[in-house]
C-alpha cells in the first residue's frame, strides 16, 4: 500500500471532477478523499496498491469529459489507512 497526495490544476472545478474521481477510485479500490481548493485546483489523497495508483494517476491527467488538466503534482506521504473514498465539501 502506498499513499499519494495529488493536486490537479487546470479547468477542474465545475466539471464533475470530484464525482468522477470518486467513481474511478471506487472502481480501482483506492481509498482517500478529493476536494476543491480555493485556487481552483483539486486536491486528493489516495491510498492503494502501486498498479491501481498508477492507473488512477493516469486518469487524473485526463479527468472527466469537460475537464482541461494542465498539470498534476504528486507527492508520496505516510499511510493514513482510509476506509473508503470520499468527496469533501471545502
DRENMARKE-780317 format. One line per field, with one value per residue (C-alpha): residue number from 1; x, y, z. Coordinates in steps of 0.25 Angstrom, whole numbers, plus 5000, padded with zeros to 4 digits. Example, Ala and Ser with C-alpha at 12.3 -4.5 7.8 and 13.67 -1.06 7.14 Angstrom:
! DRENMARKE-780317
pati	c(1_2) .
c1	c(5049_5055) .
c2	c(4982_4996) .
c3	c(5031_5029) .
***
This chain:
! DRENMARKE-780317
pati	c(1_2_3_4_5_6_7_8_9_10_11_12_13_14_15_16_17_18_19_20_21_22_23_24_25_26_27_28_29_30_31_32_33_34_35_36_37_38_39_40_41_42_43_44_45_46_47_48_49_50_51_52_53_54_55_56_57_58_59_60_61_62_63_64_65_66_67_68_69_70_71_72_73_74_75_76_77_78_79_80_81_82_83_84_85_86_87_88_89_90) .
c1	c(5000_5005_4999_5000_4996_4991_4988_4981_4982_4974_4959_4956_4945_4930_4933_4929_4943_4941_4929_4937_4949_4941_4935_4949_4955_4944_4946_4961_4959_4966_4963_4965_4957_4956_4953_4953_4963_4961_4971_4963_4971_4966_4974_4973_4979_4979_4984_4984_4993_5004_4997_4984_4990_4997_4984_4978_4989_4988_4973_4976_4984_4971_4960_4945_4940_4939_4952_4965_4976_4988_4997_4997_5006_5009_5016_5017_5014_5011_4999_4987_4979_4966_4954_4947_4948_4940_4937_4940_4932_4942) .
c2	c(5000_5014_5028_5039_5054_5059_5073_5075_5088_5094_5095_5084_5091_5091_5079_5068_5065_5061_5052_5045_5044_5036_5027_5024_5022_5012_5004_5003_5000_5013_5020_5034_5047_5058_5073_5086_5097_5112_5114_5106_5093_5079_5072_5058_5048_5033_5020_5007_4997_5002_4997_5003_5016_5017_5015_5025_5035_5033_5036_5049_5054_5053_5055_5055_5059_5074_5076_5082_5077_5086_5080_5069_5069_5056_5054_5041_5042_5033_5024_5029_5016_5022_5013_5018_5029_5042_5055_5066_5079_5090) .
c3	c(5000_4997_5000_4990_4991_4977_4973_4959_4952_4940_4937_4948_4956_4951_4942_4952_4954_4969_4966_4954_4963_4974_4963_4957_4971_4975_4963_4965_4980_4984_4998_5002_4998_4988_4990_4983_4987_4987_4976_4966_4967_4972_4983_4987_4996_4990_4996_4989_4982_4973_4960_4963_4967_4954_4947_4956_4953_4938_4939_4947_4935_4927_4937_4933_4919_4921_4929_4924_4932_4931_4942_4952_4965_4972_4986_4994_5009_5021_5020_5027_5026_5020_5019_5007_4997_5000_4994_5004_5003_5005) .
***
